[in-house]
């Protein structure tokens, strides 16, 4: 009796049932935690993602299961992260509500040319789409993989869960990981595509933007974008609603809740759900490796697209009106990408302040990634 009890106890231990692929993912999660805590790489994103990954790869914990929750009995048996994961259709839109409440579109309104750089930075999305098709993914899978190039985790989740839900774990982890690693990935590309003289270009001061312009912008933007691309309504609509709450001057309490408490709660839930979906046995497959490779290609081409367009705009204007480093901020990682533009610029000229200028293409990239995702949904959603 005692021997049977001990045997059962040992057989129920997690370490006895640890799969080697789960062990690898545990090591990856610890590496992510080190990056977040020791190196400070976007801890608000990486800590919940890495800890969710750590817990879900612990054997026999039952904290996450790939289930479709259809009734209350299944809900009762599901692990807590499974319930978080089931909320994935609505969490990205709520994140956009919070992002909108934290975003100042003033730099974009003051310099509308920034919109072009934000659009050019989406070049990586379509590059990765074609490469993914060439590597054997179908159109819907390729579209979902391409969205990684927008450096926008919520948009990647929103698109993938509608087009290729079986790839959601790999795409979400890749998208959020690259968002967190913006300070590592972007600078070498930016420096390779610009000269020292270009990196030293100083921008003229932005014109003041009136409060009326700030109020009208989210309303006009919503009408124009959603009339052209109805599938953009959940993301662009919530982004602009959050911004209108901020700029209207009449809804301070709602704006504060959306940008702080709500956004923080949703970030925790989404981060844990994304990390938990990266379970070793289902995550460490060849398709995941290809997605990770295509994701970094998409991100690199997106960064390069913004920088190259800024250089072309300078050439067309016949002067040095635009610092090309601003173009790299056209990816959707707000405000990380803008801070990277500022940092790289100040390495050449400590007195050069590019942050507010770079915020123009940066917030344009948020809109651009949502629009690109809507184009993908419109083109491939009916397949």
C-alpha positions in Angstrom: 0.0 0.0 0.0 2.8 2.4 1.0 4.7 1.5 -2.1 1.7 2.1 -4.4 1.1 5.4 -2.8 4.7 6.5 -3.2 4.7 5.2 -6.8 1.6 7.2 -7.6 3.1 10.3 -5.8 6.2 10.1 -7.9 4.3 9.4 -11.2 2.2 12.5 -10.5 5.3 14.8 -10.1 5.7 17.3 -12.8 9.4 16.7 -13.3 8.8 13.0 -14.1 6.3 14.1 -16.9 8.4 16.9 -18.3 8.5 16.8 -22.1 11.8 18.0 -23.6 10.0 20.5 -25.8 8.3 21.9 -22.7 11.7 22.1 -21.0 13.0 24.2 -24.0 10.0 26.6 -23.7 10.6 26.9 -19.9 14.2 28.0 -20.8 12.8 30.5 -23.4 10.4 31.9 -20.8 13.2 32.4 -18.3 15.3 34.2 -21.0 12.3 36.5 -21.7 12.0 37.2 -18.0 15.7 38.1 -17.9 15.3 40.4 -20.9 12.3 42.1 -19.3 13.6 42.5 -15.7 17.4 42.8 -16.1 17.5 44.6 -19.5 14.2 46.5 -19.2 12.9 45.3 -22.7 9.3 46.3 -22.5 8.6 44.5 -19.1 4.8 45.4 -19.3 4.6 43.0 -22.3 7.3 40.5 -21.7 6.7 39.7 -18.0 3.1 38.4 -18.3 3.9 36.7 -21.6 7.0 35.0 -20.2 5.3 34.0 -17.0 2.3 32.6 -18.9 4.7 30.6 -21.0 6.4 29.3 -17.9 3.3 28.2 -16.2 1.6 26.6 -19.2 4.7 24.4 -19.9 4.8 23.0 -16.4 3.5 19.4 -16.8 0.1 18.3 -15.4 -0.8 21.8 -14.1 -3.8 22.0 -16.4 -3.6 25.7 -16.4 -4.0 26.0 -20.1 -5.8 23.7 -22.6 -6.5 24.2 -26.3 -10.3 24.0 -25.9 -13.3 25.7 -27.5 -15.5 26.7 -24.5 -19.1 26.0 -25.5 -20.9 25.3 -22.2 -20.6 25.9 -18.5 -19.3 22.4 -17.8 -16.3 22.9 -20.0 -15.8 26.3 -18.5 -15.6 24.8 -15.0 -13.1 22.2 -16.1 -10.9 24.5 -18.2 -7.7 26.0 -16.7 -7.7 29.7 -15.9 -5.5 30.6 -18.8 -7.9 28.8 -21.1 -10.6 31.2 -20.0 -8.3 34.2 -20.7 -7.6 32.7 -24.1 -11.3 32.5 -24.9 -11.5 36.2 -24.5 -9.1 36.8 -27.4 -11.8 38.1 -29.9 -12.5 41.2 -27.7 -9.2 41.9 -25.9 -7.4 43.4 -28.9 -10.1 46.0 -29.4 -10.0 46.9 -25.7 -6.3 47.3 -26.0 -6.8 49.7 -28.9 -9.3 51.7 -26.7 -6.6 52.2 -24.1 -3.9 53.0 -26.7 -6.2 55.6 -28.2 -6.7 57.2 -24.8 -3.0 57.4 -24.3 -2.1 58.7 -27.8 -1.6 62.3 -28.9 -2.3 62.6 -32.7 -1.0 66.2 -32.6 2.4 65.4 -34.3 0.5 63.6 -37.1 -2.0 66.4 -37.5 0.8 69.0 -37.5 2.8 67.1 -40.1 0.5 65.1 -42.4 3.4 63.8 -44.4 4.1 61.5 -41.4 1.1 59.4 -42.7 3.2 58.4 -45.7 6.0 57.1 -43.6 3.5 55.2 -41.4 2.1 53.7 -44.6 5.5 52.8 -46.0 6.4 50.9 -42.8 3.6 48.5 -43.6 5.7 47.3 -46.6 7.1 44.5 -44.5 3.6 43.1 -44.0 3.1 42.5 -47.7 6.7 41.3 -48.3 6.2 38.6 -45.6 2.9 37.7 -47.1 4.4 36.8 -50.5 7.4 35.1 -48.9 5.0 33.0 -46.7 3.0 31.9 -49.8 6.3 30.9 -51.4 7.2 28.8 -48.3 4.0 26.8 -48.6 1.5 28.7 -46.3 -2.0 29.3 -47.7 -3.3 32.8 -48.3 -5.0 33.2 -45.0 -2.0 31.9 -43.0 0.4 34.1 -45.0 -1.8 37.2 -44.3 -1.7 36.4 -40.6 2.1 36.0 -40.6 2.6 39.2 -42.6 0.8 41.2 -39.9 3.8 40.6 -37.6 5.6 43.2 -39.7 3.3 45.9 -38.3 4.9 45.4 -34.8 1.4 45.4 -33.4 0.5 42.5 -31.1 -3.2 43.2 -30.7 -3.7 43.6 -34.5 -1.8 40.4 -35.1 -4.1 38.5 -32.7 -7.2 40.1 -34.1 -6.3 39.1 -37.6 -5.0 35.6 -36.9 -7.9 34.5 -34.8 -10.2 35.3 -37.8 -8.0 34.0 -40.6 -5.7 31.3 -39.2 -6.6 30.5 -35.5 -4.4 27.4 -35.5 -1.3 29.6 -35.9 -2.4 32.1 -33.2 0.1 31.0 -30.5 3.2 31.2 -32.8 2.2 34.5 -34.4 1.2 36.2 -31.2 4.4 35.2 -29.4 6.5 36.3 -32.4 4.6 39.6 -32.7 4.9 40.6 -29.0 8.5 39.4 -28.8 9.5 41.6 -31.7 7.6 44.5 -30.3 9.6 44.2 -27.1 12.9 43.8 -29.0 12.4 47.0 -31.1 15.4 48.6 -29.4 17.6 45.7 -30.5 16.3 45.0 -34.0 15.8 48.5 -35.5 19.1 50.4 -34.9 21.3 48.3 -37.1 18.8 48.6 -40.0 18.5 52.3 -39.5 22.2 52.9 -39.4 22.8 50.7 -42.5 20.3 52.7 -44.6 21.4 56.2 -43.5 24.5 58.3 -43.6 26.0 60.1 -40.6 24.9 63.4 -42.2 21.3 62.2 -42.6 21.2 61.1 -39.0 22.2 64.6 -37.9 19.4 66.4 -39.8 17.4 68.6 -37.4 13.7 69.0 -37.9 11.9 72.3 -37.8 9.5 72.9 -34.9 6.0 71.5 -35.4 3.2 74.0 -35.7 0.7 74.2 -32.8 -2.4 72.0 -33.2 -5.7 73.4 -32.0 -8.0 71.5 -29.7 -10.7 71.6 -32.4 -8.4 69.8 -34.8 -7.7 67.1 -32.2 -11.4 66.6 -31.6 -12.3 66.4 -35.2 -9.4 64.0 -36.2 -10.8 60.8 -34.5 -14.3 61.5 -35.8 -13.2 62.2 -39.4 -10.7 59.4 -39.4 -13.3 56.9 -38.2 -15.8 57.9 -40.9 -13.3 57.8 -43.7 -11.6 54.5 -42.8 -14.7 52.6 -41.9 -16.6 53.7 -45.0 -13.7 52.4 -47.1 -12.9 49.3 -45.0 -15.8 48.2 -42.8 -13.7 45.4 -41.3 -11.5 48.1 -39.7 -14.3 49.2 -37.4 -13.5 47.1 -34.4 -9.8 48.3 -34.2 -9.9 51.8 -35.7 -13.2 52.6 -34.1 -12.0 51.7 -30.6 -8.7 53.5 -31.2 -10.5 56.7 -32.2 -13.1 56.4 -29.4 -10.3 56.2 -26.8 -8.6 59.3 -28.4 -11.9 61.2 -28.5 -12.4 60.4 -24.8 -9.0 62.0 -24.2 -9.4 65.0 -26.4 -13.0 66.0 -25.8 -12.3 67.5 -22.4 -15.6 66.2 -21.1 -14.8 62.5 -20.3 -11.7 62.7 -18.2 -12.9 59.8 -16.0 -13.5 57.5 -18.9 -10.2 58.4 -20.5 -8.3 57.8 -17.3 -10.0 54.4 -16.9 -9.4 53.3 -20.5 -5.7 54.4 -20.4 -4.8 53.1 -17.0 -6.9 50.5 -15.2 -8.7 48.9 -18.2 -5.6 48.9 -20.4 -3.5 47.4 -17.6 -6.0 44.6 -16.9 -6.4 43.7 -20.5 -2.6 43.7 -21.0 -2.2 41.2 -18.2 -4.9 38.9 -19.5 -3.7 39.1 -23.1 -0.1 38.7 -22.1 -0.8 35.6 -20.0 -3.1 34.1 -22.7 -0.5 34.7 -25.4 2.3 33.2 -23.3 0.2 30.2 -22.2 -0.5 29.3 -25.8 3.2 28.7 -26.5 3.2 25.1 -25.1 6.3 23.1 -26.2 4.6 20.1 -27.8 2.4 22.2 -30.1 4.7 25.3 -30.4 8.0 23.7 -31.3 7.2 22.6 -34.8 8.7 23.5 -38.2 5.9 25.9 -39.0 6.6 27.9 -35.9 10.3 28.3 -36.9 9.3 29.5 -40.3 6.8 32.0 -38.7 9.6 33.4 -36.4 11.9 33.8 -39.4 9.2 35.4 -41.6 8.3 37.7 -38.7 11.8 39.1 -38.3 11.9 39.6 -42.1 8.6 41.4 -42.1 9.7 43.6 -39.2 13.0 44.4 -40.9 11.4 45.3 -44.2 8.8 47.4 -42.4 11.6 49.4 -40.7 13.5 49.7 -43.9 10.4 50.8 -45.9 9.8 53.8 -43.6 13.5 54.9 -43.7 13.7 54.6 -47.5 10.5 56.5 -48.1 11.8 59.3 -45.8 15.0 59.5 -47.9 12.9 59.6 -51.1 10.8 62.4 -49.7 13.9 64.3 -49.0 15.2 63.8 -52.5 11.9 64.9 -54.0 11.8 68.0 -51.8 15.3 68.9 -52.9 16.5 69.5 -49.4 17.0 68.0 -45.9 13.6 68.6 -44.4 13.2 65.1 -43.0 15.5 63.1 -40.8 15.2 59.6 -42.3 15.4 58.0 -38.8 11.8 59.2 -38.4 10.7 56.6 -41.0 11.6 53.7 -38.8 9.1 54.9 -36.3 6.3 54.1 -38.8 5.9 50.6 -37.3 3.1 50.4 -34.8 5.2 49.9 -31.6 4.1 53.1 -29.7 6.1 54.8 -28.3 9.0 52.4 -28.5 9.8 53.0 -32.1 9.8 56.8 -31.7 12.1 56.5 -28.7 14.5 54.4 -30.8 14.5 57.1 -33.5 15.4 59.7 -30.8 18.1 57.5 -29.3 19.8 56.7 -32.6 19.7 60.4 -33.6 21.2 61.6 -30.4 24.1 59.1 -30.8 25.2 61.4 -33.6 24.0 64.7 -32.2 23.1 64.8 -28.5 21.3 68.1 -29.0 19.0 66.7 -31.7 15.5 66.0 -30.4 13.5 63.8 -32.8 11.0 62.3 -30.4 7.9 64.5 -31.1 8.6 64.4 -34.8 8.9 60.6 -34.8 5.6 60.3 -32.9 3.9 61.5 -36.1 4.8 58.4 -38.2 4.6 56.2 -35.1 0.9 56.9 -34.4 0.3 56.8 -38.2 1.7 53.3 -38.0 -0.9 52.3 -35.5 -3.6 53.4 -38.0 -1.6 51.8 -40.8 -1.3 48.4 -39.2 -5.1 48.3 -38.5 -5.8 49.4 -42.1 -3.4 46.7 -43.4 -5.1 44.1 -41.3 -8.5 45.2 -42.6 -7.3 44.9 -46.2 -6.1 41.3 -45.4 -9.5 40.5 -43.8 -11.3 41.9 -46.8 -9.2 40.0 -49.3 -8.9 36.7 -47.6 -11.6 36.6 -44.9 -14.1 34.8 -47.3 -11.7 32.0 -48.2 
